[in-house]
Amino acid sequence: MLNLPSGPNVTSLVHAAEDVALRVAAPLAETVDREGHWPLETLQALGANGLLGLHVPKRLGGLGEGLLALAQVTEVLGRTCGSTAMCFGMHCVATAVIAAKATPSQEEHYLRPIAEGRHITSLALSEPGTGAHFYLPRATFRREADGYRIQGNKSFVTSGDHADSYVMSAVAPGAELDPGTFTCLLVDRHAPGLEWGPVWNGIGMRGNSSRAAALNGVEVPEGNLLGREGDQIWFVFEVVAPFFLVAMAGTYLGIAQAAFDLAVEHLRHHRQEHTSERLAENAALGEKVAEMWVQVERCRRLLQHAARAGDQGAPDAARALFAAKIDVADTVVVVTNTAMTLLGGRGYQENGKLARLIRDAQAAHVMSPTTHLLKGWLGRSVLGLPLL
Ligand SMILES: Cc1cc2nc3c(=O)[nH]c(=O)nc-3n(C[C@H](O)[C@H](O)[C@H](O)COP(=O)(O)OP(=O)(O)OC[C@H]3O[C@@H](n4cnc5c(N)ncnc54)[C@H](O)[C@@H]3O)c2cc1C
């Protein structure tokens, strides 16, 4: 159980997530990693507990929660299975984008089924041409008599070919150079024209099925435009970025915590013959544990502070959110590596849980907004410059 105080709702949600993590995600985690298995079972169990509806308004049957709950639930899941936390996190970001300006029809067709645990969604923003600049789609949409057609490519779509729908970014033809024209459309899994690339085979996050997609005139019904055409750059900074940053920071914080737990477990139980002492009694190793504890706990405090600030609409929320993801990405790489050192040759020899955590951790810096981009934004914000 996480230690920081939170409202009774969030506490009970975290308990429910811990239960699913323990019963369903933990026994599957190795298979997810080894076989690149997309974690349907855990996502269904989260749905059965209402957690897929974390960001669906209560009036539509959802939990109506915000960033603080997302931070804590993704941490719980990341501690057990990074791939599951990633799929859940992307579902939550996409849900928040849908909920931001949903029409009555979108509420009935997407948000209610999500709240009932019957619909999983995801986010299709990144493209091969603009890479980390996820707010600069080159995919274009055009109007037809019966809706929209999208043409272009997406480079990484978590839960690709598994989710029921995808929140997809595109621009009107000719508007590619103007970031203010970013538009989101809801694409159904079996939409004609949506063609998936090769099966995901990443070095880590092996169950997240982050696949490329070719968009060959993808057919989107007119009612699946989110908000209005071309006026939605606010989606990026008001919805996508805060939810994305918190979901990713929570996921990698959980991975860091899991590596820390493995190191502590090893030091507490491994005893050397020549001294008869447990490694835990060695002062130098104890110092390392202290350093790791400070790093992980500092991240948790910063993330939860940032999430609360975001939920309250505090003026400094954006900077805190940028800082939280920067800090978690640095920490998860350092802490997983330090854990490997503390587990010694045994840690290296056994290609098991710690190896998975180290591989999963490597994605933290390259998930958009990447650490490079975030440091640029944070610096510009502090210096009084516009972010873009
Ligand atoms: C496991 C995984 C799951 C993902 N899931 C999704 C998803 O569900 N939906 C989605 O939309 N995307 C997803 N992504 C994509 C992700 O969010 C990033 O967009 C993507 O990883 C960026 O990689 P790239 O090779 O395109 O980066 P590039 O743009 O080629 O960048 C390479 C490096 O250069 C740096 N860089 C680039 N431009 C600048 C600059 N101007 N200043 C400083 N540094 C710069 C970047 O920070 C990065 O370190 C996923 C990625 C991974 C690895």
The ligand as an SDF file (V2000), in Angstrom:
LIG
                    3D

 53 58  0  0  0  0  0  0  0  0999 V2000
    7.1830    1.0980  -25.6880 C   0  0  0  0  0  0  0  0  0  0  0  0
    6.6710    2.2960  -26.3980 C   0  0  0  0  0  0  0  0  0  0  0  0
    5.3030    2.5390  -26.4430 C   0  0  0  0  0  0  0  0  0  0  0  0
    4.8090    3.6630  -27.1150 C   0  0  0  0  0  0  0  0  0  0  0  0
    3.4580    3.8700  -27.1700 N   0  0  0  0  0  0  0  0  0  0  0  0
    2.9660    4.9340  -27.8400 C   0  0  0  0  0  0  0  0  0  0  0  0
    1.5560    5.1390  -27.9610 C   0  0  0  0  0  0  0  0  0  0  0  0
    0.7440    4.3680  -27.4340 O   0  0  0  0  0  0  0  0  0  0  0  0
    1.1180    6.1950  -28.6640 N   0  0  0  0  0  0  0  0  0  0  0  0
    1.9680    7.0810  -29.2450 C   0  0  0  0  0  0  0  0  0  0  0  0
    1.4960    8.0260  -29.8600 O   0  0  0  0  0  0  0  0  0  0  0  0
    3.3050    6.9340  -29.1430 N   0  0  0  0  0  0  0  0  0  0  0  0
    3.8220    5.8790  -28.4650 C   0  0  0  0  0  0  0  0  0  0  0  0
    5.1810    5.6920  -28.3750 N   0  0  0  0  0  0  0  0  0  0  0  0
    6.0720    6.6610  -29.0200 C   0  0  0  0  0  0  0  0  0  0  0  0
    6.7820    7.5820  -28.0150 C   0  0  0  0  0  0  0  0  0  0  0  0
    5.8600    8.3300  -27.2750 O   0  0  0  0  0  0  0  0  0  0  0  0
    7.7470    8.5090  -28.7440 C   0  0  0  0  0  0  0  0  0  0  0  0
    7.0650    9.3230  -29.6390 O   0  0  0  0  0  0  0  0  0  0  0  0
    8.7770    7.7650  -29.4990 C   0  0  0  0  0  0  0  0  0  0  0  0
    9.3460    6.7830  -28.6460 O   0  0  0  0  0  0  0  0  0  0  0  0
    9.8610    8.7010  -29.9690 C   0  0  0  0  0  0  0  0  0  0  0  0
   10.8030    7.8880  -30.6680 O   0  0  0  0  0  0  0  0  0  0  0  0
   11.3890    8.2560  -32.1000 P   0  0  0  0  0  0  0  0  0  0  0  0
   12.3470    7.1850  -32.4700 O   0  0  0  0  0  0  0  0  0  0  0  0
   10.3100    8.5620  -33.0270 O   0  0  0  0  0  0  0  0  0  0  0  0
   12.1900    9.5580  -31.6590 O   0  0  0  0  0  0  0  0  0  0  0  0
   13.0060   10.7060  -32.4520 P   0  0  0  0  0  0  0  0  0  0  0  0
   12.0950   11.8660  -32.6860 O   0  0  0  0  0  0  0  0  0  0  0  0
   13.6990   10.0790  -33.6090 O   0  0  0  0  0  0  0  0  0  0  0  0
   14.0300   11.1150  -31.3270 O   0  0  0  0  0  0  0  0  0  0  0  0
   15.2600   10.4280  -31.0370 C   0  0  0  0  0  0  0  0  0  0  0  0
   15.8980   11.1180  -29.8390 C   0  0  0  0  0  0  0  0  0  0  0  0
   16.1710   12.4870  -30.1580 O   0  0  0  0  0  0  0  0  0  0  0  0
   15.5600   13.3500  -29.1910 C   0  0  0  0  0  0  0  0  0  0  0  0
   15.0460   14.5430  -29.8800 N   0  0  0  0  0  0  0  0  0  0  0  0
   14.2250   14.5860  -30.9640 C   0  0  0  0  0  0  0  0  0  0  0  0
   13.9420   15.8760  -31.2720 N   0  0  0  0  0  0  0  0  0  0  0  0
   14.5890   16.6450  -30.3830 C   0  0  0  0  0  0  0  0  0  0  0  0
   14.6820   18.0580  -30.1610 C   0  0  0  0  0  0  0  0  0  0  0  0
   14.0800   18.9380  -30.9550 N   0  0  0  0  0  0  0  0  0  0  0  0
   15.4190   18.4780  -29.1210 N   0  0  0  0  0  0  0  0  0  0  0  0
   16.0740   17.6030  -28.3160 C   0  0  0  0  0  0  0  0  0  0  0  0
   16.0170   16.2770  -28.4710 N   0  0  0  0  0  0  0  0  0  0  0  0
   15.2860   15.8010  -29.4820 C   0  0  0  0  0  0  0  0  0  0  0  0
   14.4340   12.5490  -28.5850 C   0  0  0  0  0  0  0  0  0  0  0  0
   14.1570   12.9940  -27.2520 O   0  0  0  0  0  0  0  0  0  0  0  0
   14.9910   11.1380  -28.6090 C   0  0  0  0  0  0  0  0  0  0  0  0
   15.7710   10.9120  -27.4540 O   0  0  0  0  0  0  0  0  0  0  0  0
    5.7080    4.5710  -27.7340 C   0  0  0  0  0  0  0  0  0  0  0  0
    7.0820    4.3150  -27.6890 C   0  0  0  0  0  0  0  0  0  0  0  0
    7.5710    3.2000  -27.0430 C   0  0  0  0  0  0  0  0  0  0  0  0
    9.0660    2.9670  -27.0080 C   0  0  0  0  0  0  0  0  0  0  0  0
  1  2  1  0
  2  3  1  0
  2 52  2  0
  3  4  2  0
  4  5  1  0
  4 50  1  0
  5  6  2  0
  6  7  1  0
  6 13  1  0
  7  8  2  0
  7  9  1  0
  9 10  1  0
 10 11  2  0
 10 12  1  0
 12 13  2  0
 13 14  1  0
 14 15  1  0
 14 50  1  0
 15 16  1  0
 16 17  1  0
 16 18  1  0
 18 19  1  0
 18 20  1  0
 20 21  1  0
 20 22  1  0
 22 23  1  0
 23 24  1  0
 24 25  2  0
 24 26  1  0
 24 27  1  0
 27 28  1  0
 28 29  2  0
 28 30  1  0
 28 31  1  0
 31 32  1  0
 32 33  1  0
 33 34  1  0
 33 48  1  0
 34 35  1  0
 35 36  1  0
 35 46  1  0
 36 37  1  0
 36 45  1  0
 37 38  2  0
 38 39  1  0
 39 40  1  0
 39 45  2  0
 40 41  1  0
 40 42  2  0
 42 43  1  0
 43 44  2  0
 44 45  1  0
 46 47  1  0
 46 48  1  0
 48 49  1  0
 50 51  2  0
 51 52  1  0
 52 53  1  0
M  END
$$$$
